[in-house]
Amino acid sequence: MNNIQYLGNDTIYQLLINLNKDEAIAFRNTIEQTFADFSAEGERQYQPDPSAVTRPNGQRTLFRPFTSDSSVGAKLVVEPPPRPDGKRDPLRGILVLMDGQGNPTSILSAEEVTGYRTSMNVMVPFCWRKYVDNIVIFGGGMQALWHTRLILTLRGSEVKTITFANPSKEPVDRLIETVSKENEARWKSECSFHFVNTTALDFQLQIETRLSDIDCVFCTTPSRGPLFPGSYLTKRSNTGRQPFISAIGSWQPDMLELDPALLHHAIAADGGYNPASGEAKGVVLVDDRNYALENSGEVVQSKIMAKDMVELGQIVALRSGRSPPLNSQQVELTNRFISQGFIVYKSIGVSLTDLTVGNAILTTMQKKQAHL
């Protein structure tokens, strides 16, 4: 028990924020490998189901256990009950890791790990995209911050604008100030940052204008209603650039950020392709289809079916050669669809990524300490 390592949020932040592009790509590759292990290599059967509990006072607790041949553990995250003013304090939690014999090895504070892991999940399909010039991020919290950091780390030279849509300007101002300083010291991107107030009287006009030629939309809020009408994206011409839309905020059936119409459009959009079946129709990308069917508000409320979803791990396995293609054109058509098609990605989270990212953080920390 004396050998248990504890890493707090400050230590984890310092490690992650100072990763260079190659090191960040290595983390992304770790997550890609985990997705493929989960979806195509049989790891799914060894992962216990996540669960969530909501108490009468509004407190929500998420339990995510995970296993591998060499490690076992769990993540516990608490969303505090609303304060008297209706606002919520930030999520808090821990990641507990053991070796394959059940001996405790480490405890990590969960906030920075979750912020980084969840945002890096989204970077997998984001990095498949051909165009990333103009971006809108809904939210102004930890997820919005780590999304921005990783966007700039991985593709900062290509990004021209990032617009934050949030009901309060103060947290976005802090986020922009933080990222601007980090960008000046690290990534040197020429990207400009903007703000849209979601409570402004002209918000709908502003956001419709922003989304008219947007390349990527990232939703990072605990919303219980669509953040914008799907028509702002679906009425765009099929001959122009198609957007990539990601949503990570909803993790229970009564939560959703995306208009269900967006999911139906992604399935029916011209030029779509199903990377799993080879059919000439679109799909919704997910990380865990089974869990999304029961716990993603977007999936539950849109009533789309399992056949309308493809897991990232299936695509990773296909592109890497770990899954044999159905025909000679499957990989080419898949690459075209995921890089330029109308893509909706609904991330619920695969518990196994908490394990692999937690272990990767510990390994990276040990390597850096060894070089001191």
C-alpha positions, 0 to 999 in steps of 0.5 A, spaced: 500 500 500 505 504 501 507 504 493 500 507 491 502 513 486 497 519 487 497 524 481 493 530 483 489 535 477 495 540 477 500 535 476 496 531 471 495 538 467 502 540 467 504 533 464 498 534 459 499 541 457 506 540 455 506 534 451 508 536 444 505 534 438 508 528 437 506 526 444 499 528 443 499 524 437 501 518 441 496 519 446 491 519 440 493 513 437 493 510 444 485 511 444 484 509 437 488 502 439 483 502 445 477 503 440 479 498 435 480 493 441 473 494 444 469 494 437 473 489 433 478 485 438 473 482 443 475 487 449 467 489 449 465 483 453 470 484 459 468 491 460 462 492 465 457 496 464 457 503 466 452 506 471 449 513 473 445 514 479 441 521 480 439 523 487 433 527 489 437 533 490 440 533 483 446 530 485 449 525 479 454 520 480 457 516 474 461 509 475 465 507 470 469 500 471 474 497 466 479 491 466 484 489 462 489 483 462 494 487 466 490 492 469 483 493 473 480 499 475 474 504 476 472 512 475 467 515 479 465 522 477 460 526 481 456 532 478 454 536 485 447 538 486 445 545 483 446 551 488 441 555 490 442 560 484 441 554 479 448 553 477 452 547 478 459 546 481 464 543 477 464 535 476 469 532 481 472 525 481 477 520 482 480 514 477 483 508 481 487 503 478 490 496 480 494 491 477 492 484 474 493 481 481 488 486 484 494 490 488 492 498 488 497 502 484 495 509 483 489 514 484 489 520 479 484 526 480 479 525 474 478 532 472 484 533 468 484 526 465 477 526 463 477 533 460 483 530 456 481 523 455 474 525 452 476 531 448 482 526 445 476 521 443 473 527 439 480 528 436 480 521 433 474 523 427 476 530 427 483 529 425 480 525 419 477 531 417 479 534 410 477 541 412 477 545 419 478 552 418 472 555 422 470 552 428 464 553 433 464 550 440 458 550 445 460 551 452 465 554 456 468 549 461 473 544 462 471 540 456 471 546 451 478 548 454 481 541 452 477 541 446 481 548 444 488 546 446 487 539 442 485 542 436 491 547 436 496 542 438 494 537 433 491 542 427 493 549 429 496 551 423 490 550 419 484 553 424 482 560 422 477 561 427 474 558 433 467 561 436 465 559 443 457 559 444 455 560 451 450 563 456 456 567 460 461 571 457 466 571 463 468 564 463 469 564 455 473 570 457 477 566 462 478 560 457 480 565 451 485 568 455 488 562 458 488 559 451 491 565 448 497 565 453 498 557 452 498 558 444 503 564 444 508 559 448 506 553 445 502 552 438 503 558 435 497 558 431 494 564 428 487 562 429 482 568 432 477 567 438 470 569 438 464 569 443 457 568 441 452 569 447 446 564 447 442 568 451 442 574 447 436 577 443 439 576 436 443 569 438 439 565 433 441 570 427 448 570 430 449 562 430 445 561 424 450 566 420 456 562 424 454 555 422 452 557 415 459 555 412 462 552 419 467 546 418 466 543 425 461 544 431 463 541 438 458 541 443 460 540 450 454 542 455 450 538 459 444 541 455 437 538 456 435 541 449 437 542 442 443 547 442 441 550 435 436 548 430 438 542 425 436 546 419 442 551 420 446 545 418 442 541 414 439 546 409 446 547 406 448 545 399 450 538 398 455 540 393 459 545 398 463 543 404 459 538 409 460 539 417 463 535 422 458 535 428 460 532 435 457 532 442 460 529 448 455 533 453 449 528 454 450 522 458 443 520 460 437 519 456 434 526 458 440 530 456 441 532 449 445 537 445 443 536 438 437 536 434 435 529 433 433 532 425 441 532 425 442 524 426 436 523 421 440 527 416 446 524 417 443 517 415 439 520 409 444 525 406 446 524 399 453 521 398 453 518 405 457 511 406 456 505 411 463 503 413 461 497 416 456 494 411 458 498 405 451 501 403 451 507 400 447 511 406 450 515 411 451 513 419 452 516 425 458 515 429 459 513 436 464 510 440 459 504 444 453 503 440 450 499 445 451 504 451 448 509 446 442 506 444 440 506 452 443 512 455 445 518 449 439 523 449 440 524 442 440 517 440 434 515 444 430 521 442 431 520 435 429 513 435 435 511 430 437 504 430 443 500 431 444 499 424 444 506 423 450 507 427 458 505 426 463 505 432 469 509 431 473 502 433 470 499 427 473 504 422 480 504 425 480 497 425 478 497 417 483 503 416 489 499 419 488 492 416 485 489 422 479 488 419 478 485 412 475 490 407 468 487 404 471 489 397 476 493 394 473 500 394 471 499 402 477 503 405 477 508 399 470 510 400 470 510 408 476 515 408 472 519 403 466 519 407 469 520 414 473 526 411 468 530 407 461 527 408 456 530 413 458 527 420 455 526 426 459 523 432 455 522 438 460 520 444 458 517 450 465 514 452 468 507 452 470 506 459 477 502 457 479 509 454 480 511 462 484 505 463 489 506 457 489 514 458 490 513 465 496 508 464 499 512 459 499 518 463 503 514 468 508 511 463 509 518 460 510 521 467 515 516 469 519 517 463 519 524 464 522 523 471 527 518 469 530 524 464 530 529 470 
